[in-house]
């Protein structure tokens, strides 16, 4: 009788232990050393994760390959445009330097002529006055004034002229570089595959969903696309700026003129002081004042005559008004 009850009790106990083991994980309570392979309950999950990771790596690898191919296309296109741009820029620099060179002789003549003779507009042009206080100066004072003030004004003349040439050069250069930048936009950025790519990722940034199975792959593609486009644009614009700023023809021409003018200033200073050119200035100033006086007198005479005419008209008008008033008073009522 006892044996009849013992067997069912043993079965129940074994079932309870098995159920507890399942709840706490397969193989719970058993010695791990006795198992030589992954338990069946975990094997499927590990294989599934491994397959998903392998698929993700495969897709990301394709992204890297595609990006590498696109970078190669950019390098080929970009390097093919470098030399033509440099050649165009050199031509522009040469043309601008030749134009300024043709104006150089005229500029030097005008500067020399202006400083060898009296300039009535000196105060207006340079914001420095010489006369009438200079009438009391001796040789030492004139020499000091020329070194301290006149040379500064002469340097300003050159600076103004070279700046004007530089503005013309940069304006012409930018026009040429803008033509090349338009080619970059039309020939590179507006290729069919570039337009499709840009449109796709701009839309994906707005509409991309995390629930998409390929979300992380597309995010990687989007980041690589944005970085590549930014890099291409920066590389292009930096190259244009570098070519513009480092054009040897223009830089060398400017240095040559600066050095020449520096040496000319030394020679001109010596000549101006040796010939005591201030005496010529003072004499020419006297002549200028004498020739200006008749015009001043005519102007003063004209103003006086105008004033007299106005006074006469006013007096005549008042007399007429007075006469009219008298007649009205004398008239019978």
C-alpha positions as CSV (number, residue, x, y, z in Angstrom):
1,X,0.0,0.0,0.0
2,X,2.8,2.3,0.9
3,X,4.5,1.7,-2.4
4,X,1.4,2.8,-4.3
5,X,1.6,6.3,-2.6
6,X,5.3,6.7,-2.8
7,X,5.6,6.5,-6.6
8,X,3.0,9.2,-7.3
9,X,4.7,11.5,-4.7
10,X,8.1,11.0,-6.3
11,X,6.6,11.9,-9.7
12,X,5.1,15.1,-8.4
13,X,8.4,16.2,-6.7
14,X,10.3,15.6,-10.0
15,X,7.8,17.7,-11.9
16,X,8.0,20.5,-9.4
17,X,11.8,20.6,-9.6
18,X,11.7,20.6,-13.4
19,X,9.2,23.5,-13.5
20,X,11.5,25.6,-11.1
21,X,14.5,24.9,-13.3
22,X,12.6,26.2,-16.4
23,X,11.6,29.4,-14.6
24,X,15.1,30.2,-13.5
25,X,16.7,29.3,-16.8
26,X,17.5,26.0,-18.5
27,X,20.1,23.8,-16.9
28,X,19.5,25.6,-13.6
29,X,21.0,23.8,-10.7
30,X,23.2,21.5,-12.8
31,X,26.9,21.5,-13.0
32,X,28.0,23.6,-16.1
33,X,31.1,21.6,-16.4
34,X,29.1,18.6,-17.5
35,X,27.7,20.5,-20.6
36,X,30.0,20.5,-23.7
37,X,27.8,22.7,-26.0
38,X,25.5,25.7,-25.9
39,X,22.1,24.8,-24.5
40,X,19.3,24.5,-27.1
41,X,17.3,27.3,-25.5
42,X,20.1,29.9,-26.1
43,X,21.5,28.6,-29.4
44,X,18.7,30.0,-31.6
45,X,18.9,33.5,-30.1
46,X,22.7,33.7,-30.5
47,X,22.5,32.5,-34.1
48,X,19.8,35.1,-34.8
49,X,21.8,38.0,-33.3
50,X,25.0,36.8,-35.1
51,X,23.1,36.8,-38.4
52,X,21.7,40.2,-37.8
53,X,25.2,41.6,-36.9
54,X,26.7,40.0,-40.0
55,X,24.0,41.5,-42.2
56,X,24.5,45.0,-40.6
57,X,28.3,44.7,-41.1
58,X,27.7,43.7,-44.7
59,X,25.5,46.6,-45.4
60,X,27.9,49.1,-43.7
61,X,30.7,47.6,-45.7
62,X,28.8,48.4,-48.9
63,X,28.3,51.9,-47.6
64,X,32.0,52.3,-47.2
65,X,32.7,51.0,-50.6
66,X,30.1,53.4,-52.2
67,X,31.6,56.3,-50.3
68,X,35.1,55.4,-51.4
69,X,33.9,55.3,-55.1
70,X,32.3,58.7,-54.7
71,X,35.4,60.3,-53.1
72,X,37.4,58.9,-56.0
73,X,35.1,60.5,-58.5
74,X,35.4,63.9,-56.7
75,X,39.2,63.7,-56.7
76,X,39.3,63.0,-60.4
77,X,36.9,65.9,-61.2
78,X,38.6,68.3,-58.8
79,X,42.2,67.6,-59.9
80,X,41.1,68.0,-63.5
81,X,40.0,71.6,-62.8
82,X,43.0,72.8,-60.8
83,X,45.4,73.6,-63.6
84,X,42.8,75.3,-65.9
85,X,41.9,77.5,-62.9
86,X,45.5,78.4,-62.2
87,X,46.1,79.2,-65.8
88,X,43.0,81.5,-66.0
89,X,44.1,83.2,-62.8
90,X,47.6,83.8,-64.1
91,X,46.1,85.4,-67.2
92,X,43.9,87.7,-65.2
93,X,46.8,88.7,-63.0
94,X,49.0,89.4,-66.0
95,X,46.4,91.5,-67.7
96,X,45.7,93.5,-64.5
97,X,49.4,94.1,-63.9
98,X,49.9,95.3,-67.5
99,X,47.0,97.7,-67.2
100,X,48.4,99.1,-63.9
101,X,51.9,99.2,-65.5
102,X,50.5,101.5,-68.3
103,X,49.1,103.8,-65.6
104,X,52.4,103.7,-63.5
105,X,54.3,106.3,-65.5
106,X,51.4,108.7,-65.5
107,X,51.1,108.3,-61.7
108,X,54.8,108.9,-61.1
109,X,54.7,112.0,-63.3
110,X,51.7,113.4,-61.5
111,X,53.2,112.8,-58.1
112,X,56.5,114.5,-59.0
113,X,54.8,117.4,-60.7
114,X,52.5,117.9,-57.7
115,X,55.3,118.0,-55.1
116,X,57.7,120.1,-57.2
117,X,55.2,122.9,-57.4
118,X,52.8,124.8,-55.1
119,X,49.6,122.9,-54.5
120,X,46.6,125.2,-53.4
121,X,44.6,122.1,-52.5
122,X,47.1,120.6,-50.1
123,X,45.1,121.2,-46.9
124,X,42.0,119.7,-48.5
125,X,43.9,116.7,-50.0
126,X,46.2,115.8,-47.1
127,X,44.6,117.6,-44.2
128,X,47.8,119.4,-43.4
129,X,48.5,123.2,-43.8
130,X,51.8,124.8,-44.8
131,X,51.0,128.4,-45.5
132,X,50.9,131.1,-44.2
133,X,53.0,129.9,-41.3
134,X,55.7,128.5,-43.7
135,X,56.5,132.1,-44.8
136,X,58.6,132.4,-41.6
137,X,60.4,129.1,-41.9
138,X,64.1,128.8,-42.5
139,X,66.0,125.9,-44.2
140,X,66.1,123.7,-41.1
141,X,62.3,124.0,-40.5
142,X,61.5,123.2,-44.1
143,X,63.8,120.1,-44.1
144,X,62.2,118.9,-40.9
145,X,58.7,119.5,-42.3
146,X,59.5,117.5,-45.4
147,X,60.8,114.5,-43.5
148,X,58.0,114.5,-40.9
149,X,55.0,115.5,-43.0
150,X,55.6,115.5,-46.7
151,X,57.1,112.0,-46.8
152,X,54.0,110.7,-45.0
153,X,51.8,112.4,-47.7
154,X,53.9,110.9,-50.5
155,X,53.6,107.4,-49.0
156,X,49.9,108.0,-48.8
157,X,49.8,108.9,-52.5
158,X,51.4,105.5,-53.4
159,X,49.2,103.6,-50.9
160,X,46.0,105.1,-52.5
161,X,47.2,104.3,-56.0
162,X,48.3,100.7,-55.2
163,X,45.0,100.1,-53.3
164,X,43.0,101.3,-56.3
165,X,45.0,98.9,-58.6
166,X,44.4,96.1,-56.0
167,X,40.6,96.7,-56.0
168,X,40.5,96.5,-59.8
169,X,42.6,93.3,-59.7
170,X,40.4,91.6,-57.0
171,X,37.2,92.6,-58.7
172,X,38.3,91.1,-62.0
173,X,39.7,88.1,-60.3
174,X,36.4,87.4,-58.4
175,X,34.5,87.6,-61.7
176,X,36.7,84.9,-63.1
177,X,36.5,82.8,-60.0
178,X,32.7,83.1,-59.9
179,X,32.7,81.6,-63.4
180,X,34.6,78.6,-62.1
181,X,32.4,78.4,-59.0
182,X,29.3,78.2,-61.3
183,X,31.0,75.4,-63.2
184,X,31.4,73.6,-59.9
185,X,27.7,74.0,-59.2
186,X,26.6,73.0,-62.7
187,X,29.1,70.3,-63.6
188,X,29.6,68.6,-60.3
189,X,26.7,69.4,-57.9
190,X,24.0,69.1,-60.5
191,X,24.9,65.6,-61.8
192,X,21.9,63.3,-61.7
193,X,23.2,61.0,-59.0
194,X,24.2,63.9,-56.8
195,X,20.8,65.5,-57.2
196,X,19.0,62.2,-56.4
197,X,21.3,61.6,-53.4
198,X,20.8,65.1,-52.0
199,X,17.0,65.0,-52.3
200,X,16.9,61.5,-50.7
201,X,18.9,62.4,-47.6
202,X,17.3,65.8,-47.1
203,X,13.9,64.0,-47.1
204,X,15.2,61.2,-44.9
205,X,16.4,63.7,-42.2
206,X,12.9,65.0,-42.0
207,X,11.0,61.7,-42.3
208,X,13.4,58.9,-41.2
209,X,11.8,56.5,-38.6
210,X,13.7,54.6,-35.9
211,X,11.3,51.6,-36.6
212,X,12.9,51.1,-40.0
213,X,15.0,47.8,-39.9
214,X,17.8,49.6,-41.8
215,X,17.6,52.8,-39.7
216,X,21.3,52.6,-38.5
217,X,22.6,51.8,-42.0
218,X,20.7,54.8,-43.4
219,X,21.9,57.0,-40.5
220,X,25.5,56.0,-41.3
221,X,24.9,56.8,-45.0
222,X,23.3,60.2,-44.1
223,X,26.2,61.2,-41.9
224,X,28.8,60.1,-44.5
225,X,26.9,62.0,-47.2
226,X,26.7,65.2,-45.1
227,X,30.4,65.1,-44.2
228,X,31.4,64.4,-47.9
229,X,29.4,67.3,-49.3
230,X,30.8,69.7,-46.7
231,X,34.3,68.5,-47.4
232,X,33.9,68.9,-51.1
233,X,32.6,72.4,-50.8
234,X,35.3,73.5,-48.3
235,X,38.1,71.9,-50.5
236,X,36.8,73.8,-53.6
237,X,36.4,77.2,-51.9
238,X,39.7,77.0,-50.1
239,X,41.4,76.1,-53.3
240,X,39.9,79.2,-55.1
241,X,41.0,81.5,-52.2
242,X,44.5,80.1,-52.2
243,X,44.9,80.5,-55.9
244,X,43.7,84.1,-55.7
245,X,45.9,85.1,-52.8
246,X,49.0,83.3,-54.0
247,X,49.1,84.4,-57.6
248,X,52.9,85.0,-58.2
249,X,52.5,87.5,-61.1
250,X,50.4,90.0,-59.1
251,X,52.4,89.6,-55.8
252,X,55.7,90.0,-57.5
253,X,54.5,93.1,-59.5
254,X,53.3,94.7,-56.3
255,X,56.6,94.0,-54.5
256,X,58.6,95.4,-57.4
257,X,56.6,98.7,-57.4
258,X,56.8,99.1,-53.6
259,X,60.6,98.7,-53.7
260,X,60.9,101.1,-56.6
261,X,58.8,103.8,-54.9
262,X,60.8,103.4,-51.7
263,X,64.1,104.1,-53.6
264,X,62.5,106.9,-55.6
265,X,61.4,108.6,-52.3
266,X,65.0,108.7,-51.1
267,X,66.2,110.3,-54.4
268,X,63.3,112.7,-54.6
269,X,63.8,113.9,-51.0
270,X,67.4,114.6,-51.7
271,X,66.5,116.5,-54.9
272,X,63.8,118.5,-53.2
273,X,66.0,119.6,-50.4
274,X,69.1,120.3,-52.5
275,X,67.1,122.5,-54.9
276,X,65.4,124.2,-52.0
277,X,62.1,123.6,-53.7
278,X,60.1,125.5,-51.0
279,X,61.3,128.7,-52.6
280,X,59.5,127.7,-55.8
281,X,56.4,126.9,-53.8
282,X,56.5,130.3,-52.1
283,X,57.0,132.2,-55.4
284,X,54.2,130.2,-57.2
285,X,51.9,130.8,-54.2
286,X,52.4,134.6,-54.7
287,X,51.5,134.3,-58.3
288,X,48.5,132.2,-57.5
289,X,47.2,134.8,-55.1
290,X,47.7,137.6,-57.6
291,X,45.9,135.7,-60.3
292,X,43.1,134.9,-57.9
293,X,42.6,138.5,-56.7
294,X,40.9,139.9,-59.9
295,X,38.3,137.1,-59.7
296,X,37.7,137.9,-56.0
297,X,37.3,141.6,-56.8
298,X,34.9,140.9,-59.6
299,X,32.9,138.6,-57.4
300,X,32.8,141.3,-54.7
301,X,31.8,144.0,-57.2
302,X,29.1,141.8,-58.6
303,X,27.7,141.2,-55.1
304,X,27.8,145.0,-54.3
305,X,26.0,145.8,-57.6
306,X,23.4,143.1,-56.9
307,X,22.8,144.6,-53.4
308,X,22.4,148.1,-54.8
309,X,19.9,146.9,-57.4
310,X,17.9,145.1,-54.8
311,X,17.9,148.2,-52.6
312,X,16.8,150.4,-55.4
313,X,14.0,148.1,-56.4
314,X,12.8,148.0,-52.8
315,X,12.9,151.8,-52.5
316,X,11.0,152.3,-55.8
317,X,8.4,149.8,-54.7
318,X,7.9,151.5,-51.3
319,X,7.6,155.0,-53.0
320,X,5.0,153.6,-55.4
321,X,3.0,152.1,-52.5
322,X,3.2,155.5,-50.6
323,X,2.0,157.4,-53.7
324,X,-0.9,155.1,-54.2
325,X,-1.9,155.4,-50.5
326,X,-1.8,159.3,-50.8
327,X,-4.1,159.3,-53.9
328,X,-6.6,157.1,-52.1
329,X,-6.7,159.4,-49.1
330,X,-7.2,162.5,-51.3
331,X,-10.0,161.0,-53.4
332,X,-13.5,162.4,-52.5
333,X,-15.9,160.2,-50.7
